[in-house]
Amino acid sequence: MASITNIAVYDGAATPVLHTLLPVSVTREKGKVTAFYRENAAGVPTIAQVSCTLTIQQNGSGVYRVENRTVVPVMEAVSGQNSAGYTAAPKIAYENTVVTTGFFHERSDSVGRRLVRQLAINIDGNIGTSVAAATTGPIPDLFDLLVAPT
């Protein structure tokens, strides 16, 4: 099993910012493994931190369902105070979420899974040149090797 470690990733801002997602938990129930990661940025409430959830589960027909769910909460803007001078704490206005799901038969191999994962990444990023596929880390382990963090 892959040991659970931090995920370091840059965002898509004009000046990219490095986000480090810390491992929070790994749960196992009824054949489903779920690993949860969350950023720990200073001055940002826990509920408003960037998060990533990785899951793997094999169904009765032998097909593995693997999923990477990345969530970026957006805080509402606080503007002013009421007549008593109270300013309410900001809440989450909404969340931007991207979910990548793979369905792989138990007879599939890691080479074929890596190939389709890299094709999807290249299509998502409009990559028209040769790019070496990442072969290590939590997502390649999950999609290519069907291994969840522990």
C-alpha positions as a Markdown table, in Angstrom:
| # | Residue | x | y | z |
|---|---|---|---|---|
| 1 | Met | 0.0 | 0.0 | 0.0 |
| 2 | Ala | 1.1 | 3.6 | -0.6 |
| 3 | Ser | 1.7 | 5.5 | 2.5 |
| 4 | Ile | -0.3 | 8.7 | 2.9 |
| 5 | Thr | 1.8 | 11.8 | 2.5 |
| 6 | Asn | 1.2 | 15.5 | 1.7 |
| 7 | Ile | 0.1 | 16.5 | -1.8 |
| 8 | Ala | 1.9 | 19.6 | -3.1 |
| 9 | Val | 0.2 | 21.2 | -6.1 |
| 10 | Tyr | 0.2 | 24.5 | -7.9 |
| 11 | Asp | -3.1 | 26.2 | -8.8 |
| 12 | Gly | -4.0 | 27.9 | -12.1 |
| 13 | Ala | -3.7 | 31.5 | -11.0 |
| 14 | Ala | -1.9 | 34.1 | -13.1 |
| 15 | Thr | 0.9 | 33.8 | -10.5 |
| 16 | Pro | 0.7 | 30.1 | -9.5 |
| 17 | Val | 0.5 | 29.5 | -5.8 |
| 18 | Leu | 1.7 | 26.2 | -4.1 |
| 19 | His | -1.0 | 24.5 | -2.1 |
| 20 | Thr | 0.1 | 21.7 | 0.3 |
| 21 | Leu | -2.8 | 19.3 | 1.2 |
| 22 | Leu | -2.2 | 17.4 | 4.4 |
| 23 | Pro | -3.5 | 13.9 | 5.0 |
| 24 | Val | -6.5 | 14.1 | 7.4 |
| 25 | Ser | -8.0 | 10.6 | 7.4 |
| 26 | Val | -8.2 | 7.2 | 5.7 |
| 27 | Thr | -11.5 | 5.3 | 6.2 |
| 28 | Arg | -12.5 | 1.8 | 5.1 |
| 29 | Glu | -16.0 | 0.6 | 5.0 |
| 30 | Lys | -17.7 | -2.2 | 3.0 |
| 31 | Gly | -14.7 | -2.5 | 0.6 |
| 32 | Lys | -14.5 | 1.2 | -0.1 |
| 33 | Val | -11.3 | 3.1 | 0.9 |
| 34 | Thr | -11.5 | 6.9 | 1.2 |
| 35 | Ala | -8.4 | 9.1 | 1.8 |
| 36 | Phe | -9.2 | 12.8 | 2.7 |
| 37 | Tyr | -6.7 | 15.6 | 2.4 |
| 38 | Arg | -7.1 | 19.3 | 3.4 |
| 39 | Glu | -5.0 | 22.4 | 3.1 |
| 40 | Asn | -4.1 | 24.2 | 6.4 |
| 41 | Ala | -3.6 | 27.8 | 5.2 |
| 42 | Ala | -3.1 | 30.3 | 8.0 |
| 43 | Gly | -6.1 | 32.6 | 8.6 |
| 44 | Val | -8.6 | 30.5 | 6.7 |
| 45 | Pro | -11.3 | 28.6 | 8.5 |
| 46 | Thr | -11.0 | 24.8 | 8.3 |
| 47 | Ile | -14.3 | 24.5 | 6.4 |
| 48 | Ala | -13.0 | 26.9 | 3.7 |
| 49 | Gln | -9.7 | 25.0 | 3.0 |
| 50 | Val | -9.0 | 23.4 | -0.3 |
| 51 | Ser | -9.6 | 19.7 | -0.1 |
| 52 | Cys | -9.1 | 16.4 | -2.0 |
| 53 | Thr | -10.8 | 13.1 | -1.5 |
| 54 | Leu | -9.5 | 9.9 | -3.1 |
| 55 | Thr | -11.7 | 6.8 | -3.2 |
| 56 | Ile | -11.4 | 3.3 | -4.5 |
| 57 | Gln | -14.1 | 0.5 | -4.5 |
| 58 | Gln | -14.5 | -2.7 | -6.5 |
| 59 | Asn | -18.1 | -3.6 | -7.5 |
| 60 | Gly | -19.6 | -7.1 | -7.8 |
| 61 | Ser | -18.7 | -7.4 | -11.5 |
| 62 | Gly | -14.9 | -6.9 | -10.9 |
| 63 | Val | -14.8 | -3.3 | -12.0 |
| 64 | Tyr | -12.9 | -0.9 | -9.9 |
| 65 | Arg | -14.3 | 2.6 | -9.5 |
| 66 | Val | -11.6 | 5.2 | -8.5 |
| 67 | Glu | -12.3 | 8.8 | -7.9 |
| 68 | Asn | -10.4 | 12.0 | -7.3 |
| 69 | Arg | -12.6 | 14.9 | -6.0 |
| 70 | Thr | -11.0 | 18.3 | -5.6 |
| 71 | Val | -12.9 | 21.1 | -3.9 |
| 72 | Val | -12.1 | 24.8 | -3.6 |
| 73 | Pro | -14.6 | 26.6 | -1.3 |
| 74 | Val | -15.2 | 30.3 | -2.0 |
| 75 | Met | -15.9 | 32.6 | 1.0 |
| 76 | Glu | -18.5 | 35.3 | 0.8 |
| 77 | Ala | -17.3 | 38.9 | 1.1 |
| 78 | Val | -18.2 | 40.6 | 4.3 |
| 79 | Ser | -19.2 | 44.2 | 3.8 |
| 80 | Gly | -19.6 | 46.4 | 6.8 |
| 81 | Gln | -21.4 | 46.0 | 10.1 |
| 82 | Asn | -24.9 | 46.4 | 11.4 |
| 83 | Ser | -26.2 | 49.3 | 13.5 |
| 84 | Ala | -24.9 | 47.7 | 16.7 |
| 85 | Gly | -21.4 | 47.5 | 15.3 |
| 86 | Tyr | -21.4 | 43.7 | 14.8 |
| 87 | Thr | -19.8 | 42.2 | 11.7 |
| 88 | Ala | -20.8 | 38.6 | 11.0 |
| 89 | Ala | -18.1 | 36.1 | 10.2 |
| 90 | Pro | -17.9 | 35.2 | 6.5 |
| 91 | Lys | -19.5 | 31.9 | 5.4 |
| 92 | Ile | -18.8 | 29.7 | 2.3 |
| 93 | Ala | -20.7 | 31.2 | -0.6 |
| 94 | Tyr | -20.1 | 28.2 | -2.9 |
| 95 | Glu | -17.6 | 25.5 | -3.8 |
| 96 | Asn | -15.9 | 24.8 | -7.1 |
| 97 | Thr | -15.5 | 21.1 | -7.5 |
| 98 | Val | -13.8 | 18.8 | -10.1 |
| 99 | Val | -14.4 | 15.1 | -10.0 |
| 100 | Thr | -12.3 | 12.7 | -12.1 |
| 101 | Thr | -13.6 | 9.1 | -12.1 |
| 102 | Gly | -12.1 | 6.0 | -13.6 |
| 103 | Phe | -13.7 | 2.6 | -14.2 |
| 104 | Phe | -11.2 | -0.2 | -14.6 |
| 105 | His | -11.9 | -3.9 | -15.1 |
| 106 | Glu | -10.0 | -6.3 | -12.8 |
| 107 | Arg | -8.4 | -7.7 | -15.9 |
| 108 | Ser | -7.0 | -4.3 | -17.0 |
| 109 | Asp | -3.3 | -3.6 | -16.5 |
| 110 | Ser | -1.4 | -0.7 | -15.1 |
| 111 | Val | 0.0 | 0.3 | -18.5 |
| 112 | Gly | -3.5 | 0.6 | -20.0 |
| 113 | Arg | -4.8 | 2.5 | -17.0 |
| 114 | Arg | -1.8 | 4.9 | -17.1 |
| 115 | Leu | -2.3 | 5.4 | -20.8 |
| 116 | Val | -6.0 | 6.4 | -20.5 |
| 117 | Arg | -5.3 | 8.6 | -17.4 |
| 118 | Gln | -2.6 | 10.5 | -19.3 |
| 119 | Leu | -4.8 | 10.9 | -22.3 |
| 120 | Ala | -7.5 | 12.4 | -20.2 |
| 121 | Ile | -5.0 | 14.8 | -18.5 |
| 122 | Asn | -3.6 | 15.9 | -21.8 |
| 123 | Ile | -7.1 | 16.5 | -23.2 |
| 124 | Asp | -8.0 | 18.5 | -20.1 |
| 125 | Gly | -4.9 | 20.6 | -20.4 |
| 126 | Asn | -5.1 | 20.9 | -24.3 |
| 127 | Ile | -1.6 | 19.4 | -24.4 |
| 128 | Gly | -0.5 | 18.7 | -28.0 |
| 129 | Thr | 3.0 | 17.6 | -27.3 |
| 130 | Ser | 4.6 | 14.5 | -25.8 |
| 131 | Val | 4.5 | 14.7 | -22.0 |
| 132 | Ala | 5.9 | 12.0 | -19.8 |
| 133 | Ala | 3.2 | 10.5 | -17.6 |
| 134 | Ala | 3.6 | 10.9 | -13.8 |
| 135 | Thr | 4.3 | 7.5 | -12.3 |
| 136 | Thr | 4.4 | 8.3 | -8.6 |
| 137 | Gly | 2.1 | 10.1 | -6.2 |
| 138 | Pro | -1.4 | 9.5 | -4.8 |
| 139 | Ile | -3.3 | 9.9 | -8.1 |
| 140 | Pro | -1.0 | 7.6 | -10.3 |
| 141 | Asp | -1.1 | 5.1 | -7.5 |
| 142 | Leu | -4.9 | 5.2 | -7.3 |
| 143 | Phe | -5.6 | 5.2 | -11.0 |
| 144 | Asp | -2.6 | 3.2 | -12.4 |
| 145 | Leu | -1.9 | 0.7 | -9.6 |
| 146 | Leu | -5.4 | 0.6 | -8.0 |
| 147 | Val | -3.7 | 1.3 | -4.7 |
| 148 | Ala | -5.2 | 3.6 | -2.0 |
| 149 | Pro | -3.1 | 5.5 | 0.5 |
| 150 | Thr | -2.9 | 4.1 | 4.0 |
